[in-house]
Amino acid sequence: MNRRSVLKAGLAAGSLFLPVPYAWIWAQSEGTMKLLRAPKVALVLGNSKYKEAPLKNPANDAKAIADALKASGFEVTLKMDAGKEEMATAVQAYVQTLAAKKCVGLFYYAGHGLQLAWRNYMLPVDADIDTIGDIQKQAVELNAVLDGLTKAGNPMNVIIVDACRDNPFGNLKGVDHKGLSQMDAPQSTILAYATSPGNVASDGDGANGLYTENLLRELKVPEAKVEDVFKRVRLGVRVKSKGAQIPWESTSLEEDFWFIPPKELKKLSDAEKQRLLDEELKIWEGAKASKQAGRIEDYLRRYPNGEFCELAQLELDTVLSKQGEKRIEVQSQAGNPYTQGYARADTNYKVGDFYRYRYINLDTKAEREIDRRVTAVTDDDVIFNNGRLVLDRMGNNKKTADGLIFTDNQNMPLEFYVGKRWSTQYWAESTAGAKRLRNWVEIDYRITGRETVQVPAGVFDCFRVEGVGGNPTPRGRATISVVAWYAPEKIRRHVAHERIRKVPAGLLDPGVADRQELVAYQQT
């Protein structure tokens, strides 16, 4: 797959002992190659010297980030302790440059920030806020910056906002939300916050804020994809803060990008992918079985976008919770017009939970209904109908009624937000009949939107998940396409699910073309 990462120099100290198991090779699109050839331009802002509530680190953060970006080939404009006019002028010039040069853009801001009516604002050092009306007049609106980047039409943007420190105007009447509000990334953009929406970030004990301290380290790791960088930052900040600060990203990226690109790019064969999967699976199974936070963290640093990263996040949550971590939660974004929302998979299955699905063969239109009732729950498994169906706690198949046994997989994510993408590779072994058959499967997933879905069980507000992949057969490659609808705040399993698997001609395997619809359910 194209989501591989191996630790290089500069990674977190706790994982430096991990070996480097294989060379750097990926399957890449022409769009990725264009990004690598494009010019790179950055605007870096750091405000510390406020009249009220001065901050220690943002100016240091901005200078260090600017130096790191220059080292990786960015043309950087740096502004520190800027007033409103200087900030606004710099943003305007930056957007104009992106539009003219069609370059990869990176915008970084550290300083005070706040939200008002779901809009996020960056505070200049000369801001003098007495009323909420002063915010719109004296602050620089981040939403407007994103609008400008969208209009610029450049191929890719990275937006980094380390502006969630305690609001110096926290008692200002009309400002009743701390931190920043959630925003979905515009097209071809990754938007990164120092902490999750509605929460605040640490200004740090050293020369840099906690978030930027971790970001600086990860930016210097050779051959780390941009999404790997931010996932490692999130892990580092979470561990250091003991769950009190967890960074946040929203992404709509379609292509891969590196701050320090690999020296070689080539397509992986299926055999190479399978070998790498087996290596990663062995490491993951060891980390999972250990029930040790350090082992799981090391897996996630090594494979931040790995084939089991969603499962590893859930396992880490479970282990750290037992150790007393009080992990912050994303604050409710109900009514926020700038996002399609966030939800987390409900893994709290109980004995007695019941789900009835209607199965529709999309070719013959034949229908049947199947009842599934949870009859046992263990630390790792959710068991239906006395073992006929076994899922993991996130809802992924481990054993099915038709005799298939699966290695760990992540066909369902832990967190839901529009733009999220992940991959899964796994082995599926058939135990039916005299001969055991083992098939390797790979699927790339993306959450593409939210839709209102009507099924026999009712009307649900769902996240739409789309997957594309396949597996090799003796006569060529079978293709797989998946569309699934989840309402994780309301139901633990899928609301509807379509899977089409087309096989090459000449195989006895008929392929798959079916749709499942929820008919009835009961959750304890």
Backbone torsions as a table, in degrees:
resi	resn	phi	psi	omega
1	MET	NA	173.0	-178.3
2	ASN	-102.3	29.5	-179.4
3	ARG	-128.1	59.3	-176.2
4	ARG	-113.3	140.2	175.6
5	SER	-143.7	137.7	176.3
6	VAL	-126.9	142.4	-177.8
7	LEU	-62.7	137.4	172.5
8	LYS	-123.1	-171.8	-179.4
9	ALA	-60.5	141.6	176.2
10	GLY	98.8	-3.6	179.5
11	LEU	-74.1	169.4	-178.5
12	ALA	-53.2	142.8	-174.2
13	ALA	-58.4	-33.8	-176.2
14	GLY	-66.9	-11.5	-176.9
15	SER	-123.5	12.6	-176.4
16	LEU	-66.9	-21.5	-177.0
17	PHE	-77.5	-7.8	-176.3
18	LEU	-69.4	138.9	179.7
19	PRO	-76.2	160.2	175.1
20	VAL	-99.0	107.2	-167.4
21	PRO	-87.7	-17.3	-176.0
22	TYR	-158.3	164.4	-175.8
23	ALA	-74.1	167.7	-177.4
24	TRP	-89.5	108.6	-178.4
25	ILE	-147.2	134.4	-178.0
26	TRP	-141.4	159.9	167.6
27	ALA	-92.1	125.8	-173.5
28	GLN	-126.7	151.4	176.6
29	SER	-95.1	168.3	176.4
30	GLU	-63.9	-32.4	178.1
31	GLY	-61.8	-39.1	176.9
32	THR	-63.3	-43.0	179.8
33	MET	-63.7	-36.7	176.9
34	LYS	-64.8	-38.4	177.9
35	LEU	-63.1	-39.6	-179.8
36	LEU	-65.5	-29.4	-179.0
37	ARG	-88.5	-15.6	-174.8
38	ALA	-71.1	149.8	172.1
39	PRO	-65.7	156.6	-176.5
40	LYS	-125.9	126.1	-176.3
41	VAL	-129.6	138.3	-178.7
42	ALA	-132.8	145.9	169.3
43	LEU	-118.3	123.0	-176.1
44	VAL	-121.5	122.7	-178.7
45	LEU	-121.4	133.6	176.4
46	GLY	-140.1	116.8	-176.7
47	ASN	-114.5	119.9	179.4
48	SER	-120.2	-39.0	-168.7
49	LYS	-86.3	66.1	175.6
50	TYR	-79.9	150.0	177.0
51	LYS	-63.9	-43.0	174.2
52	GLU	-113.0	142.7	178.2
53	ALA	53.4	58.6	175.3
54	PRO	-62.1	153.0	-179.3
55	LEU	-114.0	148.9	-174.9
56	LYS	-80.8	-40.4	-162.6
57	ASN	-107.6	-21.9	-172.7
58	PRO	-54.6	-39.6	178.5
59	ALA	-65.0	-41.1	175.6
60	ASN	-62.0	-42.7	-179.9
61	ASP	-59.5	-47.2	-176.9
62	ALA	-62.8	-44.0	-179.7
63	LYS	-62.8	-43.7	-178.8
64	ALA	-67.1	-40.7	178.2
65	ILE	-64.5	-42.6	178.6
66	ALA	-58.9	-43.8	179.3
67	ASP	-63.7	-42.0	180.0
68	ALA	-64.3	-39.7	-179.8
69	LEU	-69.4	-38.7	176.6
70	LYS	-61.1	-38.9	-179.8
71	ALA	-65.9	-25.0	179.2
72	SER	-100.7	16.3	170.1
73	GLY	97.7	9.1	177.7
74	PHE	-84.7	142.7	165.3
75	GLU	-85.2	119.2	-167.1
76	VAL	-117.9	133.0	166.8
77	THR	-106.7	124.3	-176.8
78	LEU	-114.4	127.3	175.8
79	LYS	-127.1	125.0	178.9
80	MET	-121.3	139.4	178.5
81	ASP	52.9	53.5	-175.8
82	ALA	-91.6	145.9	172.4
83	GLY	-84.2	-179.9	-175.1
84	LYS	-59.7	-48.5	-176.0
85	GLU	-64.3	-41.9	-179.3
86	GLU	-67.0	-40.0	178.0
87	MET	-63.7	-47.1	-177.5
88	ALA	-63.4	-40.5	179.4
89	THR	-65.7	-41.0	-179.8
90	ALA	-65.3	-41.6	178.7
91	VAL	-63.6	-43.7	-179.6
92	GLN	-61.7	-44.4	179.7
93	ALA	-65.1	-37.7	179.4
94	TYR	-63.7	-47.1	179.8
95	VAL	-62.6	-40.2	178.9
96	GLN	-63.1	-37.8	178.5
97	THR	-65.9	-43.2	178.1
98	LEU	-59.7	-43.3	-178.7
99	ALA	-65.7	-39.0	-175.9
100	ALA	-76.0	-42.6	-174.2
101	LYS	-93.6	-12.5	-177.0
102	LYS	50.7	52.3	-174.9
103	CYS	-103.9	169.9	169.3
104	VAL	-72.9	127.5	-177.2
105	GLY	-112.1	144.4	173.4
106	LEU	-133.7	125.8	178.1
107	PHE	-117.1	126.9	179.8
108	TYR	-127.5	132.3	174.8
109	TYR	-134.0	132.1	171.5
110	ALA	-127.6	134.7	-178.6
111	GLY	154.3	-162.9	177.5
112	HIS	-77.9	143.0	174.9
113	GLY	-147.1	157.4	177.2
114	LEU	-153.8	167.5	178.4
115	GLN	-118.5	147.4	176.8
116	LEU	-146.8	122.1	-179.5
117	ALA	53.7	42.5	177.7
118	TRP	70.7	1.4	175.0
119	ARG	-95.3	143.1	-178.8
120	ASN	-103.1	140.5	-176.3
121	TYR	-128.9	139.2	171.0
122	MET	-99.2	135.7	-173.7
123	LEU	-98.9	120.4	172.0
124	PRO	-66.5	161.7	-178.0
125	VAL	-71.9	-18.6	-179.9
126	ASP	-96.0	10.8	179.6
127	ALA	-67.0	134.9	178.3
128	ASP	-129.1	91.2	-169.4
129	ILE	-98.3	115.9	175.0
130	ASP	-112.3	-32.1	-179.7
131	THR	-132.5	165.5	179.8
132	ILE	-65.5	-24.1	176.0
133	GLY	-64.6	-29.0	178.7
134	ASP	-67.5	-27.1	-177.7
135	ILE	-62.3	-49.6	-178.0
136	GLN	-66.5	-30.3	-178.8
137	LYS	-80.7	-36.0	-169.2
138	GLN	-108.8	-13.7	-179.5
139	ALA	-100.5	166.3	178.1
140	VAL	-105.4	122.9	-173.2
141	GLU	-81.4	124.6	179.7
142	LEU	-68.5	-35.4	178.1
143	ASN	-58.5	-38.3	179.5
144	ALA	-67.8	-35.2	175.8
145	VAL	-61.2	-45.2	179.1
146	LEU	-63.1	-38.4	176.7
147	ASP	-60.8	-41.3	178.9
148	GLY	-64.1	-39.1	178.9
149	LEU	-66.7	-37.4	177.7
150	THR	-61.8	-43.0	-179.4
151	LYS	-70.1	-25.6	-178.4
152	ALA	-64.6	-31.5	175.5
153	GLY	69.9	22.8	177.1
154	ASN	-78.5	163.3	-167.5
155	PRO	-72.8	-23.2	-176.9
156	MET	-162.7	145.7	176.4
157	ASN	-135.4	142.8	170.6
158	VAL	-118.1	122.3	-179.5
159	ILE	-116.8	121.8	-178.3
160	ILE	-122.6	122.2	-174.9
161	VAL	-124.2	103.7	175.5
162	ASP	-102.0	66.5	-170.2
163	ALA	-134.0	35.8	-174.9
164	CYS	-112.7	23.5	177.9
165	ARG	-68.7	166.9	-178.1
166	ASP	-52.4	130.2	-178.2
167	ASN	-68.1	120.3	179.9
168	PRO	-67.6	-13.4	179.0
169	PHE	-111.9	36.4	-175.2
170	GLY	-60.1	-25.3	179.6
171	ASN	-94.1	4.3	-179.2
172	LEU	-67.1	125.7	-177.8
173	LYS	-63.1	129.8	179.8
174	GLY	102.0	-16.9	175.4
175	VAL	-102.1	96.1	-171.8
176	ASP	-112.6	13.2	177.5
177	HIS	-125.6	133.8	175.5
178	LYS	-88.3	166.3	179.3
179	GLY	64.9	-156.1	180.0
180	LEU	-114.5	159.1	179.6
181	SER	-90.0	158.1	-179.4
182	GLN	-71.5	137.6	172.7
183	MET	-132.5	137.6	174.5
184	ASP	-80.8	138.4	-178.1
185	ALA	-65.1	134.7	173.1
186	PRO	-67.7	177.2	-172.9
187	GLN	-56.4	137.8	175.7
188	SER	57.1	41.6	-175.6
189	THR	-136.5	144.6	165.2
190	ILE	-115.6	126.1	-177.8
191	LEU	-111.3	120.1	-174.3
192	ALA	-120.8	127.7	175.2
193	TYR	-106.4	152.9	177.0
194	ALA	-69.1	-23.0	176.4
195	THR	-151.8	169.1	-174.0
196	SER	-70.3	155.7	-177.0
197	PRO	-53.8	134.7	177.5
198	GLY	83.2	9.8	179.3
199	ASN	-126.7	168.9	-176.8
200	VAL	-114.8	158.6	-175.3
201	ALA	-113.3	160.2	179.2
202	SER	-84.7	140.6	175.2
203	ASP	-79.8	-6.9	174.4
204	GLY	88.2	157.1	-179.9
205	ASP	-98.3	-17.7	-178.0
206	GLY	-104.0	-147.0	-177.3
207	ALA	-76.4	-17.2	-178.5
208	ASN	-129.1	156.0	173.1
209	GLY	-62.5	157.4	-176.8
210	LEU	-57.5	-43.9	-178.2
211	TYR	-65.2	-51.5	-176.3
212	THR	-68.7	-30.8	174.4
213	GLU	-56.1	-45.7	178.6
214	ASN	-72.1	-38.1	180.0
215	LEU	-63.0	-42.1	179.9
216	LEU	-59.7	-40.4	179.2
217	ARG	-65.3	-44.7	-174.6
218	GLU	-74.0	-28.5	177.7
219	LEU	-63.6	-24.2	-175.9
220	LYS	-91.5	0.3	179.6
221	VAL	-79.2	119.1	-179.7
222	PRO	-61.5	140.4	168.1
223	GLU	65.5	26.4	175.7
224	ALA	-94.4	124.6	177.4
225	LYS	-64.3	155.5	-174.6
226	VAL	-59.1	-40.1	-180.0
227	GLU	-71.0	-30.3	173.9
228	ASP	-64.5	-42.0	179.4
229	VAL	-54.6	-50.6	-174.6
230	PHE	-73.3	-30.6	175.8
231	LYS	-68.7	-38.4	176.6
232	ARG	-67.6	-37.4	176.1
233	VAL	-61.1	-44.9	-179.6
234	ARG	-58.7	-44.7	-180.0
235	LEU	-63.7	-45.3	-178.7
236	GLY	-62.1	-42.9	-179.9
237	VAL	-67.8	-41.9	-179.9
238	ARG	-60.7	-46.8	-177.9
239	VAL	-64.6	-44.6	-177.7
240	LYS	-65.7	-36.2	-177.2
241	SER	-90.1	0.1	-177.0
242	LYS	56.8	39.0	175.3
243	GLY	85.9	-1.0	-179.1
244	ALA	-77.3	-18.7	177.8
245	GLN	-139.1	120.8	178.7
246	ILE	-129.4	110.4	-179.3
247	PRO	-57.7	164.8	-171.5
248	TRP	-136.8	140.6	174.0
249	GLU	-133.0	147.7	167.3
250	SER	-127.2	133.7	-174.8
251	THR	-134.9	147.1	170.3
252	SER	-132.8	23.0	-178.1
253	LEU	-65.8	140.2	176.6
254	GLU	-106.3	-21.7	-175.1
255	GLU	-122.9	162.9	176.4
256	ASP	-84.0	150.1	178.8
257	PHE	-146.9	143.1	178.4
258	TRP	-125.3	140.7	170.1
259	PHE	-72.5	-38.3	173.3
260	ILE	-122.8	96.6	-170.4
261	PRO	-67.1	157.4	174.4
262	PRO	-69.8	159.4	-179.1
263	LYS	-82.2	-23.5	-176.5
264	GLU	-135.5	136.1	176.0
265	LEU	-127.2	123.7	174.1
266	LYS	-152.5	164.2	-175.9
267	LYS	-80.0	136.3	176.3
268	LEU	-82.7	139.4	172.4
269	SER	-78.9	162.6	176.5
270	ASP	-58.9	-38.9	-179.7
271	ALA	-63.5	-39.9	178.4
272	GLU	-66.8	-41.5	178.3
273	LYS	-60.8	-42.4	-179.3
274	GLN	-66.0	-38.6	178.4
275	ARG	-64.4	-43.7	179.8
276	LEU	-66.9	-36.8	176.5
277	LEU	-61.0	-45.5	-179.0
278	ASP	-62.3	-37.3	177.8
279	GLU	-65.9	-46.3	-179.5
280	GLU	-66.4	-40.2	-179.9
281	LEU	-60.0	-41.1	179.3
282	LYS	-62.6	-43.1	179.6
283	ILE	-66.7	-42.4	-179.6
284	TRP	-65.1	-44.8	-178.6
285	GLU	-62.9	-35.2	176.1
286	GLY	-66.5	-41.9	178.8
287	ALA	-65.9	-42.8	-179.3
288	LYS	-64.1	-44.8	-177.9
289	ALA	-66.1	-26.9	-177.3
290	SER	-68.9	-28.9	-174.4
291	LYS	56.5	27.8	179.7
292	GLN	-109.1	128.8	-178.0
293	ALA	-58.3	-41.3	-178.1
294	GLY	-61.2	-40.6	179.1
295	ARG	-66.1	-40.8	-180.0
296	ILE	-68.7	-41.1	177.2
297	GLU	-61.0	-40.8	178.9
298	ASP	-63.7	-39.0	175.9
299	TYR	-60.7	-45.7	-176.7
300	LEU	-68.0	-32.5	175.6
301	ARG	-68.8	-36.9	-178.9
302	ARG	-75.6	-37.7	-178.4
303	TYR	-128.0	67.7	-175.9
304	PRO	-62.0	-28.6	175.0
305	ASN	-118.5	37.0	-174.2
306	GLY	-74.5	179.4	-176.0
307	GLU	-72.4	-9.2	-179.1
308	PHE	-132.7	20.6	-174.4
309	CYS	-67.4	-33.6	177.8
310	GLU	-66.8	-43.6	178.0
311	LEU	-64.1	-38.3	-178.9
312	ALA	-66.7	-36.9	177.8
313	GLN	-62.3	-43.3	178.9
314	LEU	-64.7	-42.7	179.5
315	GLU	-63.6	-40.9	178.3
316	LEU	-65.1	-41.8	175.9
317	ASP	-55.9	-45.1	-177.2
318	THR	-64.7	-46.2	-178.0
319	VAL	-65.5	-45.8	-177.5
320	LEU	-68.9	-33.5	176.6
321	SER	-61.8	-41.3	178.1
322	LYS	-65.8	-24.1	178.4
323	GLN	-87.9	0.0	175.4
324	GLY	101.2	7.2	178.6
325	GLU	-65.1	134.3	175.6
326	LYS	-105.6	81.7	-175.4
327	ARG	-70.4	130.3	178.2
328	ILE	-68.8	156.3	-179.7
329	GLU	-115.9	151.5	173.1
330	VAL	-63.8	127.9	-179.5
331	GLN	-72.6	152.5	-177.6
332	SER	-56.1	134.9	177.6
333	GLN	-112.1	22.4	179.6
334	ALA	-57.9	126.3	-179.5
335	GLY	91.1	-5.4	-179.4
336	ASN	-76.7	116.1	-176.0
337	PRO	-80.1	-4.9	-174.9
338	TYR	-99.7	7.2	178.9
339	THR	-147.6	152.7	172.9
340	GLN	-93.5	8.2	168.2
341	GLY	97.9	176.9	-177.4
342	TYR	-142.1	144.5	173.8
343	ALA	-151.8	156.8	179.7
344	ARG	-115.9	141.4	178.7
345	ALA	-57.7	135.6	176.6
346	ASP	-85.5	107.4	-177.3
347	THR	-100.5	11.5	-173.7
348	ASN	-90.3	56.1	178.8
349	TYR	-63.4	146.4	179.2
350	LYS	-129.6	148.9	173.3
351	VAL	-59.1	130.5	-177.9
352	GLY	105.2	-16.7	175.0
353	ASP	-55.6	138.1	-172.7
354	PHE	-133.4	137.1	178.7
355	TYR	-139.9	129.5	174.0
356	ARG	-115.7	128.0	-179.6
357	TYR	-120.0	145.9	170.1
358	ARG	-98.2	124.4	177.9
359	TYR	-99.8	127.4	-179.1
360	ILE	-120.3	121.0	173.6
361	ASN	-76.1	116.7	-173.7
362	LEU	-71.4	-16.3	177.6
363	ASP	-88.7	-50.2	-174.9
364	THR	-94.8	-14.8	-177.0
365	LYS	69.4	8.9	176.8
366	ALA	-66.1	144.4	-177.4
367	GLU	-126.5	150.5	172.0
368	ARG	-154.0	158.6	178.8
369	GLU	-117.2	143.4	-179.8
370	ILE	-131.6	132.4	177.5
371	ASP	-99.0	136.7	175.7
372	ARG	-128.4	124.0	178.2
373	ARG	-125.0	134.6	178.8
374	VAL	-72.2	121.4	-178.9
375	THR	-110.1	-13.1	175.8
376	ALA	-162.1	150.2	176.4
377	VAL	-135.1	126.9	175.5
378	THR	-113.4	-176.2	177.8
379	ASP	-62.2	-27.9	-174.7
380	ASP	-116.4	-21.8	-170.1
381	ASP	-125.2	149.3	168.5
382	VAL	-115.6	117.0	-171.1
383	ILE	-107.5	124.6	-179.3
384	PHE	-108.5	145.6	171.9
385	ASN	48.7	46.7	175.6
386	ASN	57.3	34.1	172.6
387	GLY	105.5	-2.4	178.1
388	ARG	-66.7	-31.7	175.8
389	LEU	-132.0	131.8	177.1
390	VAL	-128.9	126.4	176.7
391	LEU	-115.2	161.2	166.7
392	ASP	-81.3	177.6	-174.0
393	ARG	-66.6	-19.4	179.8
394	MET	-88.2	-12.9	178.4
395	GLY	106.7	8.9	178.8
396	ASN	-85.3	145.8	-178.2
397	ASN	-65.1	136.0	168.6
398	LYS	-117.4	-35.0	177.1
399	LYS	-150.4	135.8	179.6
400	THR	-117.2	163.8	-175.2
401	ALA	-66.8	-20.5	-179.4
402	ASP	-90.8	15.2	170.8
403	GLY	91.6	15.3	177.9
404	LEU	-92.9	136.1	174.9
405	ILE	-119.9	132.4	-173.4
406	PHE	-114.5	142.9	163.2
407	THR	-71.6	169.3	179.7
408	ASP	-53.5	141.0	-179.0
409	ASN	-150.2	166.3	179.3
410	GLN	-136.2	70.4	173.2
411	ASN	-78.7	-12.3	175.9
412	MET	-125.9	137.1	-177.0
413	PRO	-88.4	168.3	175.0
414	LEU	-84.1	-36.7	-178.8
415	GLU	-121.8	145.9	-178.4
416	PHE	-119.1	123.6	167.6
417	TYR	-159.6	147.6	-174.9
418	VAL	-64.3	132.0	-178.8
419	GLY	103.7	-18.9	-179.6
420	LYS	-59.9	137.8	175.7
421	ARG	-135.8	149.3	178.7
422	TRP	-159.4	171.1	-179.8
423	SER	-130.1	162.0	173.1
424	THR	-143.4	138.5	168.4
425	GLN	-130.4	142.4	-178.9
426	TYR	-162.0	168.0	174.0
427	TRP	-105.6	136.0	174.7
428	ALA	-119.9	120.6	-176.2
429	GLU	-112.6	128.4	178.9
430	SER	-88.9	127.5	177.8
431	THR	-105.2	2.5	179.3
432	ALA	-81.2	141.7	179.0
433	GLY	82.2	-176.5	-174.4
434	ALA	-78.6	-29.5	-175.1
435	LYS	-105.4	128.8	177.7
436	ARG	-85.9	124.9	-179.4
437	LEU	-111.6	135.2	-177.3
438	ARG	-119.9	120.6	-178.7
439	ASN	-117.3	139.5	175.7
440	TRP	-98.1	134.5	-176.1
441	VAL	-128.5	140.8	172.9
442	GLU	-133.5	136.8	179.1
443	ILE	-143.3	135.0	171.7
444	ASP	-102.2	131.9	-176.0
445	TYR	-117.7	152.9	172.0
446	ARG	-148.1	141.8	171.2
447	ILE	-88.7	114.0	-168.3
448	THR	-98.9	-12.2	179.9
449	GLY	169.6	-173.0	173.8
450	ARG	-120.1	140.8	-178.1
451	GLU	-141.2	147.9	170.4
452	THR	-86.2	122.2	-174.4
453	VAL	-119.6	130.5	177.1
454	GLN	-108.0	123.7	177.0
455	VAL	-130.8	172.5	-178.9
456	PRO	-55.9	-27.4	-179.3
457	ALA	-79.0	-9.6	178.9
458	GLY	139.1	-165.5	-179.2
459	VAL	-108.9	130.0	-175.3
460	PHE	-129.2	142.1	171.6
461	ASP	-88.4	110.7	-167.2
462	CYS	-119.1	152.2	162.3
463	PHE	-84.6	133.8	177.9
464	ARG	-95.9	123.3	-179.3
465	VAL	-113.2	129.5	178.6
466	GLU	-120.8	137.1	179.5
467	GLY	-132.2	143.8	178.5
468	VAL	-135.2	131.5	179.9
469	GLY	-170.6	-150.3	-179.6
470	GLY	172.9	-172.6	175.7
471	ASN	-156.5	150.5	-179.2
472	PRO	-75.1	149.2	173.8
473	THR	-132.6	168.4	178.7
474	PRO	-59.9	-20.2	-178.2
475	ARG	-113.0	17.6	-179.9
476	GLY	126.1	-171.5	-173.0
477	ARG	-91.3	130.0	170.2
478	ALA	-84.9	143.6	179.1
479	THR	-106.2	146.2	-179.5
480	ILE	-127.9	131.9	171.5
481	SER	-129.3	136.9	-175.9
482	VAL	-131.0	137.0	166.7
483	VAL	-130.7	125.7	-179.4
484	ALA	-133.2	149.6	179.9
485	TRP	-122.2	126.2	-178.4
486	TYR	-124.7	141.8	171.8
487	ALA	-123.7	73.2	-167.8
488	PRO	-63.9	-20.9	178.2
489	GLU	-78.6	-10.1	-175.2
490	LYS	-121.1	-33.0	-174.9
491	ILE	-144.1	143.6	-174.5
492	ARG	-78.5	-29.7	-179.0
493	ARG	-103.0	-178.0	-177.9
494	HIS	-72.3	152.2	174.2
495	VAL	-83.8	-42.0	176.0
496	ALA	-150.9	156.6	-175.2
497	HIS	-155.0	129.5	175.8
498	GLU	-122.1	136.8	178.6
499	ARG	-138.8	126.9	176.9
500	ILE	-124.9	121.1	176.7
501	ARG	-121.6	114.3	-179.1
502	LYS	-103.2	130.3	-175.3
503	VAL	-111.3	155.3	177.8
504	PRO	-63.7	154.3	179.1
505	ALA	-62.7	146.4	175.6
506	GLY	97.0	-4.3	178.1
507	LEU	-90.7	146.4	173.7
508	LEU	-71.4	-26.4	177.2
509	ASP	-59.1	120.3	-177.0
510	PRO	-80.7	-8.7	-174.3
511	GLY	80.8	-171.6	-177.0
512	VAL	-138.3	140.4	171.1
513	ALA	-154.1	90.4	-177.6
514	ASP	-142.1	162.9	177.8
515	ARG	-131.8	137.0	175.2
516	GLN	-113.3	137.1	177.7
517	GLU	-131.3	135.2	180.0
518	LEU	-70.5	125.3	-179.7
519	VAL	-99.7	-41.5	179.7
520	ALA	-158.5	154.7	177.1
521	TYR	-157.1	157.5	174.8
522	GLN	-145.8	124.5	-178.8
523	GLN	-118.5	131.1	-178.1
524	THR	-74.7	NA	NA
